[in-house]
Amino acid sequence: MEKLSVQSDLCDGCLDCEKTCSGLYGVSHISIHEIDESYYPISCQHCEDAPCKTICPTDAMDIYGVTADKCIGCGFCVMVCPFGAVSIHSKKAHKCDLCKNTEEGPACVKACSKRAIFVANPDLIIAEKQKVFLNKLSGGSKTKDTGLLGLITSTVRTAKVLNNKD
């Protein structure tokens, strides 16, 4: 599942993402907060076992958004969201749905001039990190022996070659 991520070191706090989201939905589904001169986002994390979905008495909530027709604005979802990413406006719950009803994807990503906001797939990130780690662990690629393992295996191969020539 894709999630919205922000590189806080790139974010300058311009709030263009909030303004764009608010313009599209009437209320922003992302909020940027300044802490010690750095900026951090709060938006729905699309939890697999979403507490907002579990507690919703009308099944208006799911991990991807809110069905406004079903929402009664009770606020239980706001109370249980561990990120504070759900809000109530005009007696309806609101949270980020990654702009699922637009072809362009999340509007906040397009609005960010610093390219601090992006959509990431945690499963792909994990797979890439594992690939990098395993490559390091194995001593690099098969065509080039590097690292401690490469040094040991090349030393063993060299010793075998030298011993066969004697």
C-alpha positions as a printed Julia matrix, in Angstrom:
166×3 Matrix{Float64}:
   0.0     0.0     0.0
   1.23    3.46   -0.86
   1.77    6.09    1.82
   2.42    9.8     1.77
   5.91   10.71    2.98
   7.67   13.99    3.55
  11.38   14.66    3.71
  11.39   17.2     6.51
  14.88   18.4     5.59
  13.52   19.6     2.22
  10.27   21.11    3.51
  10.42   24.9     3.96
   7.0    25.26    5.6
   5.39   27.14    2.7
   2.11   25.24    3.31
   1.33   25.01   -0.42
   0.35   21.39    0.18
  -2.22   22.38    2.81
  -3.62   25.19    0.64
  -3.95   22.94   -2.41
  -5.61   20.15   -0.44
  -7.97   22.59    1.23
  -8.87   24.08   -2.15
  -9.68   20.63   -3.49
 -11.61   19.23   -0.51
 -12.71   22.29    1.47
 -10.49   21.18    4.34
  -6.85   20.12    4.28
  -6.12   16.43    4.8
  -2.47   17.17    5.55
  -1.08   19.53    8.16
   2.48   20.71    8.49
   3.88   21.47   11.94
   7.09   23.29   12.81
   9.28   21.77   15.51
  12.73   23.25   16.19
  12.87   24.99   12.8
  12.02   21.76   10.94
   8.68   20.9     9.38
   6.79   17.65    9.85
   3.57   16.45    8.24
   0.54   14.86    9.77
  -1.59   12.87    7.37
  -3.36    9.53    7.33
  -0.96    6.59    7.43
  -3.54    4.18    5.98
  -3.03    1.68    8.78
  -3.69   -1.95    7.86
  -5.5    -2.51   11.14
  -6.96    1.01   11.23
  -8.46    1.99   14.6
 -10.67    4.59   12.87
 -12.19    1.86   10.72
 -12.65   -0.47   13.68
 -14.46    2.06   15.84
 -16.67    3.63   13.16
 -20.3     2.73   14.0
 -21.53    3.34   10.44
 -18.69    1.76    8.43
 -17.98    5.15    6.87
 -14.24    4.74    7.47
 -11.83    2.54    5.65
  -8.07    2.67    5.31
  -8.36    4.63    2.05
 -10.74    7.38    3.14
 -14.23    8.28    4.34
 -17.59    7.59    2.73
 -19.21   10.95    3.47
 -22.77    9.67    2.93
 -22.34    7.17    5.77
 -20.48    9.47    8.2
 -22.52   10.84   11.1
 -19.69   13.0    12.48
 -19.57   11.23   15.85
 -15.82   11.87   16.19
 -14.83    8.42   17.46
 -12.35    8.16   14.59
 -10.69   11.41   15.69
 -10.3    10.1    19.22
  -8.63    6.82   18.24
  -6.34    7.94   15.4
  -2.8     7.54   16.78
  -1.49   10.23   14.41
  -4.17   12.89   14.83
  -4.77   12.68   11.1
  -8.58   12.57   11.14
 -10.62   15.73   11.55
 -14.29   16.67   11.72
 -15.56   19.57    9.59
 -19.17   20.31    8.69
 -20.24   17.29   10.75
 -18.23   14.86    8.59
 -14.9    13.1     9.12
 -12.01   13.92    6.81
  -8.68   12.21    6.22
  -6.19   11.79    3.38
  -7.21    9.34    0.68
  -4.16   10.03   -1.53
  -6.53   11.86   -3.91
  -7.88    8.51   -5.1
 -10.56   10.26   -7.17
  -8.05   12.16   -9.29
  -6.0    10.81  -12.16
  -2.98   12.95  -11.29
  -2.45   11.46   -7.83
  -2.05   13.41   -4.61
  -2.47   17.14   -5.15
  -0.08   17.97   -2.3
   2.75   16.15   -4.12
   2.21   18.26   -7.23
   1.9    21.47   -5.17
   5.21   20.97   -3.35
   7.82   23.12   -5.13
  10.64   21.62   -3.03
   9.6    18.04   -3.92
   9.61   17.24   -0.21
   6.34   15.27   -0.45
   6.2    11.96   -2.29
   4.2     8.77   -2.4
   6.1     5.7    -1.29
   5.37    2.0    -1.18
   6.91    0.66    2.05
   7.09   -2.88    0.63
   9.24   -1.66   -2.27
  11.44    0.37    0.06
  11.97   -2.66    2.3
  12.81   -4.85   -0.71
  15.34   -2.3    -1.99
  16.99   -1.97    1.44
  17.21   -5.76    1.71
  18.76   -5.94   -1.75
  21.42   -3.35   -0.84
  22.15   -5.12    2.46
  22.41   -8.55    0.85
  24.69   -7.14   -1.83
  26.98   -5.73    0.87
  26.8    -8.97    2.86
  27.76  -11.08   -0.13
  30.73   -8.87   -0.89
  29.22   -7.08   -3.85
  28.46   -8.28   -7.33
  29.76  -11.58   -8.67
  31.98   -9.86  -11.24
  33.82   -7.73   -8.72
  34.97   -9.04   -5.33
  34.97   -6.22   -2.77
  34.84   -6.05    0.98
  36.16   -8.52    3.53
  34.51  -11.54    1.9
  36.0   -10.61   -1.48
  39.43  -10.15    0.08
  39.29  -13.55    1.78
  38.07  -15.41   -1.31
  40.57  -13.71   -3.61
  43.39  -14.54   -1.17
  42.32  -18.2    -1.12
  42.13  -18.31   -4.94
  45.57  -16.69   -5.24
  47.06  -19.19   -2.8
  45.6   -22.11   -4.8
  47.05  -20.74   -8.04
  50.48  -20.24   -6.47
  50.47  -23.69   -4.88
  49.61  -25.38   -8.2
  52.55  -23.7    -9.99
  55.17  -25.07   -7.56
